[in-house]
């Protein structure tokens, strides 16, 4: 009888999760299963409560022994970025769950995948409804061209087939760059693209200073005072807050369209 109840207790014990990416930590909180999260990375800073979880290191070289001590049932990872780490964890006898996060549907499917662990996919359904809601945003007559500067030294920007490109499109704009993925760009390339809007991220980014650069100051974005700094985490983490990013960028676009001439 004692053994039976012990087995019953073990089988009904809650899952223990470790997240090794800030975006996945945000998804866990969005799904309202953060009570199952026993560990995350030093970069997991949202929501505020995520900072209180046991940190196991960074995204690429976490402390595997510390992870083992947490006795997780599953370790959440981003594929393909953390595939090599997944192999190491498997070799150490740990279970992993990998998610792709290349676009909005990938993010939704990741929510569904994690939700199935606890037999609750309501968070996935909620997120899909939020995607449908932003897809009903009215179109501009002429889509504003956007350059999103991910870093300045060196200067990188997202092109097609990235979730940031999807943020731009869902907000009603057009990516000024047509290359695929993320590539290094130059002031000259931004000058030639002549965007209507330039988005900057990073604590040290300064729109006023950036707008005065030779090659930038001649662009429509600079001329119309449409160079903005946004929250890095909101715009660069492929998690539930991509919806917030779309809505914020939409407001920026609307404010940059003078007198409704571009609507």
C-alpha positions in Angstrom: 0.0 0.0 0.0 2.8 2.4 0.9 4.6 1.8 -2.4 1.3 2.3 -4.3 0.7 5.7 -2.8 4.3 6.7 -3.3 4.1 5.8 -7.0 0.8 7.7 -7.3 2.4 10.8 -5.6 5.4 10.7 -8.0 3.2 10.3 -11.1 1.0 13.3 -10.1 3.9 15.6 -9.1 4.1 18.8 -11.2 6.5 19.1 -14.0 9.8 20.9 -13.4 11.0 23.1 -16.3 14.2 24.9 -17.0 14.2 27.6 -19.7 17.5 28.4 -21.5 16.2 31.4 -23.5 14.6 34.6 -22.4 11.9 34.3 -25.1 11.0 30.8 -23.8 10.8 32.1 -20.3 8.4 34.8 -21.4 6.3 32.1 -23.1 6.2 30.1 -19.9 4.8 33.1 -18.1 2.4 33.9 -20.9 1.0 30.3 -20.6 0.6 30.9 -16.8 2.7 27.9 -15.9 5.6 29.8 -14.3 5.1 27.9 -11.1 6.7 24.9 -12.9 9.7 27.0 -13.9 12.6 26.0 -11.6 15.5 27.6 -13.5 16.4 30.0 -16.3 19.3 32.0 -17.7 21.0 35.2 -16.5 19.3 37.0 -19.4 15.8 36.1 -18.4 14.6 39.4 -17.0 10.9 39.6 -18.0 8.6 39.5 -16.3 10.2 40.8 -13.1 9.5 37.5 -11.3 11.7 35.7 -13.8 14.7 37.3 -12.1 13.9 35.4 -8.9 14.3 32.0 -10.5 17.5 30.0 -10.1 19.9 31.1 -12.9 21.9 28.3 -14.5 24.2 30.4 -16.7 23.9 31.8 -20.3 22.2 30.6 -23.5 25.2 28.7 -25.0 27.3 27.4 -22.0 25.0 27.0 -19.0 26.1 25.1 -16.0 24.9 21.5 -16.7 25.6 20.3 -13.1 23.5 23.1 -11.7 20.7 22.2 -14.2 20.9 18.5 -13.0 20.5 19.6 -9.4 17.2 21.3 -10.3 16.0 17.8 -11.5 14.0 19.2 -14.5 11.6 17.0 -16.5 12.2 19.2 -19.5 14.7 21.8 -20.6 13.3 24.3 -23.1 15.6 25.3 -26.0 15.5 27.3 -29.2 16.4 25.5 -32.4 18.6 25.6 -34.4 20.6 28.1 -32.3 20.9 25.7 -29.3 20.9 22.4 -31.1 24.5 21.7 -30.1 23.6 22.4 -26.5 20.6 20.1 -26.8 23.0 17.3 -27.8 25.2 17.9 -24.7 22.1 17.9 -22.4 20.8 14.7 -24.0 24.2 13.1 -23.5 24.0 14.1 -19.8 20.8 12.2 -19.6 18.5 15.3 -19.6 15.2 15.7 -21.6 15.0 18.7 -23.9 12.1 20.3 -25.8 13.2 22.4 -28.8 11.2 25.2 -30.4 11.8 27.1 -33.6 11.0 30.9 -33.4 11.6 32.2 -36.9 8.1 33.7 -37.3 4.8 34.3 -35.6 3.4 30.8 -36.4 6.6 29.2 -35.0 6.1 31.2 -31.8 2.5 30.0 -31.6 3.5 26.4 -32.3 6.1 26.7 -29.6 3.3 27.7 -27.1 1.2 24.8 -28.3 4.2 22.4 -27.8 4.9 23.6 -24.3 1.2 23.7 -23.5 0.8 20.1 -24.4 3.3 19.2 -21.6 0.6 20.3 -19.1 -2.3 19.3 -21.3 -3.4 22.9 -21.7 -3.2 24.7 -25.1 -5.4 27.6 -24.2 -2.4 30.0 -24.3 -1.8 29.0 -27.9 -5.4 29.7 -28.8 -5.2 33.1 -27.1 -2.1 34.0 -29.0 -3.6 32.9 -32.3 -6.5 35.2 -31.6 -4.1 38.1 -30.9 -2.4 37.5 -34.3 -5.8 37.5 -36.0 -6.6 40.8 -34.4 -3.5 42.6 -35.6 -4.0 41.1 -39.0 -7.2 43.2 -39.3 -5.2 46.5 -39.1 -6.2 48.7 -42.0 -3.6 49.0 -44.8 -1.8 52.2 -45.7 -2.2 53.4 -49.3 1.6 53.4 -49.5 3.5 51.2 -47.1 6.2 53.1 -45.2 9.7 51.6 -45.8 11.4 50.6 -42.6 15.0 50.0 -41.7 15.5 48.2 -38.4 19.1 48.6 -37.1 19.8 45.7 -34.7 23.3 46.9 -33.8 25.6 49.7 -34.9 29.1 48.5 -34.4 29.0 46.5 -36.6 25.7 47.5 -38.2 23.3 44.7 -38.7 19.7 44.7 -40.0 17.0 42.0 -40.5 15.9 41.2 -44.0 13.1 38.9 -45.3 12.1 35.6 -43.6 12.8 37.0 -40.1 10.2 37.6 -37.3 11.3 41.3 -37.2 10.4 41.5 -40.9 7.0 40.0 -40.0 6.6 42.7 -37.3 7.2 45.3 -39.9 4.7 43.8 -42.3 2.0 43.2 -39.7 2.3 46.8 -38.6 1.5 47.9 -42.2 5.0 48.6 -43.4 7.6 47.2 -45.8 11.2 46.2 -45.0 13.6 48.5 -46.9 16.0 45.5 -47.3 15.1 42.6 -49.5 17.9 40.2 -48.5 17.1 37.0 -46.5 18.0 36.7 -42.8 20.2 39.0 -40.9 23.1 40.8 -42.6 25.7 43.4 -42.0 24.7 46.7 -43.6 26.4 50.1 -44.0 25.3 53.7 -43.8 25.6 53.8 -47.6 23.1 50.9 -48.0 20.7 52.7 -45.7 21.1 55.8 -47.7 20.4 54.0 -50.9 17.3 52.3 -49.4 16.0 55.7 -48.3 13.6 54.5 -45.6 10.7 56.4 -44.3 11.3 55.2 -40.8 14.5 54.0 -39.0 14.2 51.9 -35.8 17.1 51.7 -33.4 17.6 49.4 -30.4 20.2 49.3 -27.6 20.9 51.3 -24.5 23.4 53.6 -26.2 21.4 54.2 -29.3 20.7 57.9 -29.8 18.2 58.8 -32.6 19.3 62.4 -32.8 23.0 61.5 -33.1 22.2 58.8 -35.6 20.1 61.2 -37.8 23.1 63.5 -38.2 25.4 60.9 -39.7 26.5 61.6 -43.3 24.3 59.5 -45.5 21.5 59.2 -42.9 20.7 62.8 -42.6 19.7 62.9 -46.3 17.1 60.1 -45.9 13.4 60.7 -45.7 13.4 59.2 -42.2 15.8 61.8 -41.0 14.2 64.7 -42.9 10.8 63.8 -41.4 12.2 63.2 -37.8 11.2 59.5 -38.1 14.1 57.8 -36.4 13.1 56.1 -33.2 14.6 54.1 -30.4 12.5 51.2 -29.1 12.7 48.6 -26.3 15.3 46.0 -27.4 13.7 43.1 -25.6 10.2 43.8 -26.9 11.3 44.0 -30.5 14.0 41.3 -30.6 12.7 38.5 -28.5 10.5 36.1 -30.5 7.9 35.6 -27.8 4.4 36.8 -26.8 5.4 40.5 -26.8 5.8 40.5 -30.6 2.2 41.6 -30.5 3.2 44.7 -28.5 6.0 45.3 -31.0 3.5 45.3 -33.9 1.2 47.8 -32.1 4.0 50.1 -31.1 5.5 50.2 -34.6 2.0 50.8 -36.0 1.7 53.9 -33.8 5.2 55.1 -35.0 4.1 54.6 -38.6 0.9 56.5 -38.1 2.7 59.4 -36.4 5.2 59.6 -39.3 2.5 59.8 -41.9 1.8 63.6 -42.1 -1.7 64.9 -42.7 -2.9 61.4 -43.7 -1.4 61.9 -47.2 0.1 58.4 -47.1 -3.0 56.6 -45.8 
